[in-house]
Amino acid sequence: MVESLERCGSLPDAYWDSVAVLGPALNVTVEQLRNHVGRILASFDDELPVQQRAEKLRNALNDNRLNDTLSLLVIAEDSLHKWQRRSLARVASTQPEHLLRAIDEARELVDHHLREDVAIYRNAKEVLDRFGKSKASTASASARCESWPPSA
């Protein structure tokens, strides 16, 4: 199908009809994967003792499959991008008068996904940075600073 598109510049109706419904489904899948990542990150309680936080992180990586979810998110977004390219090629070949609107809509979707991905990254970094800090070591460091300079 991809070779046909590259060779001819468009897809026959039968090919397009078989993949047309995938775009919206991929968009839903991307949102579901992002929500799953958000739920995993929301479950990290930085008030837990160090051993429980370590176990929680192991659980998130192994049982909740954070790595797998992030990998699937990348794959789903890549597939959606490829679908968008096919969709634009389809519009260009069958309804060229609507091509500019279709391009604008595709750009809006890409911008939306970029904003959402940046938000996930920032949230994950913030949560994991906070989650990885030991409350005990922070408290003892504060206590040492408050007692400085030592009294004579």
C-alpha positions in Angstrom: 0.0 0.0 0.0 2.8 2.4 0.9 4.6 1.5 -2.3 1.5 2.1 -4.3 1.1 5.6 -2.7 4.8 6.4 -3.4 4.7 5.1 -7.0 1.3 6.6 -8.0 0.9 9.5 -5.6 -2.4 8.4 -4.4 -4.3 5.3 -3.1 -7.0 3.5 -4.9 -10.4 3.8 -3.3 -10.3 0.2 -2.0 -7.0 0.7 -0.3 -8.0 4.0 1.2 -11.4 2.6 2.4 -9.5 -0.1 4.3 -7.3 2.3 6.2 -9.5 5.4 6.5 -11.0 4.5 9.9 -7.5 4.0 11.4 -6.7 7.7 11.9 -9.4 8.4 14.5 -8.8 5.1 16.2 -5.0 5.8 16.4 -5.8 9.2 17.9 -8.0 7.6 20.6 -5.2 5.1 21.3 -2.6 7.8 21.7 -4.9 9.6 24.3 -5.5 6.3 26.1 -1.8 5.6 26.3 -1.1 9.1 27.6 -3.8 8.7 30.2 -2.2 5.4 31.3 1.2 7.1 31.7 -0.6 9.9 33.7 -2.2 7.3 36.0 1.1 5.6 36.7 2.8 8.9 37.5 -0.1 10.0 39.7 0.4 6.8 41.8 3.9 7.8 42.9 3.6 9.1 46.5 6.8 10.9 47.5 5.8 10.6 51.2 6.3 6.8 51.2 9.5 5.4 52.8 12.4 4.9 50.5 12.0 1.1 50.3 8.3 1.4 49.4 9.1 4.0 46.8 11.7 1.7 45.3 9.2 -1.1 45.1 6.6 1.3 43.6 9.0 2.3 40.9 9.9 -1.4 40.2 6.2 -2.1 40.0 5.6 0.7 37.6 8.4 -0.4 35.3 7.6 -4.1 35.5 3.9 -4.6 36.2 2.4 -1.4 34.9 4.8 -1.4 32.0 5.7 2.3 32.0 8.5 1.6 29.5 6.2 -0.4 27.2 3.5 2.2 27.4 5.9 4.9 26.4 7.2 2.8 23.5 3.7 2.1 22.4 2.9 5.8 22.6 5.8 6.6 20.2 4.7 3.8 17.8 1.1 5.0 17.9 2.0 8.6 17.2 4.3 7.5 14.4 1.5 5.4 12.9 -0.9 8.4 13.2 1.7 10.6 11.5 2.0 8.2 8.6 -1.8 7.9 8.4 -2.0 11.7 8.3 0.4 11.7 5.3 -1.7 9.2 3.5 -4.8 11.2 4.3 -3.3 14.4 2.9 -2.2 12.6 -0.2 -5.8 11.3 -0.6 -7.2 14.8 -0.2 -4.7 16.2 -2.7 -5.7 13.6 -5.3 -9.4 13.6 -4.8 -10.4 17.0 -3.3 -7.5 19.4 -4.0 -9.7 22.4 -3.1 -9.7 21.1 0.5 -6.0 20.5 0.8 -5.1 23.7 2.6 -7.7 23.1 5.2 -6.6 19.5 5.6 -3.0 20.6 6.0 -4.0 23.1 8.7 -6.0 20.5 10.6 -3.0 18.1 10.4 -0.7 20.8 11.7 -3.1 21.5 14.6 -3.1 17.8 15.5 0.7 17.6 15.4 0.9 20.7 17.6 -1.6 19.3 20.0 0.4 16.0 20.3 3.6 17.9 20.7 2.1 20.0 23.6 0.8 16.8 25.2 4.1 15.0 24.9 6.0 17.9 26.4 3.5 18.0 29.3 4.0 14.2 29.9 7.8 14.7 29.8 7.7 17.6 32.3 5.3 15.9 34.6 7.3 12.6 34.5 10.5 14.5 35.2 9.0 16.5 38.1 7.3 13.4 39.6 10.3 11.2 39.3 12.7 13.8 40.6 10.5 14.4 43.6 9.9 10.6 44.0 13.6 9.9 43.9 14.6 12.3 46.7 15.0 10.8 50.2 13.0 12.8 52.7 15.3 11.7 55.5 18.4 12.9 53.7 16.7 16.2 52.9 15.7 16.6 56.5 19.1 15.8 57.9 20.7 18.2 55.4 18.4 21.0 56.5 19.2 20.2 60.2 22.9 20.4 59.5 22.5 23.8 57.7 20.4 25.2 60.5 23.0 24.3 63.1 25.8 26.0 61.2 28.0 27.6 62.3 28.7 25.3 65.2 28.5 27.0 68.5 31.7 27.5 70.4 
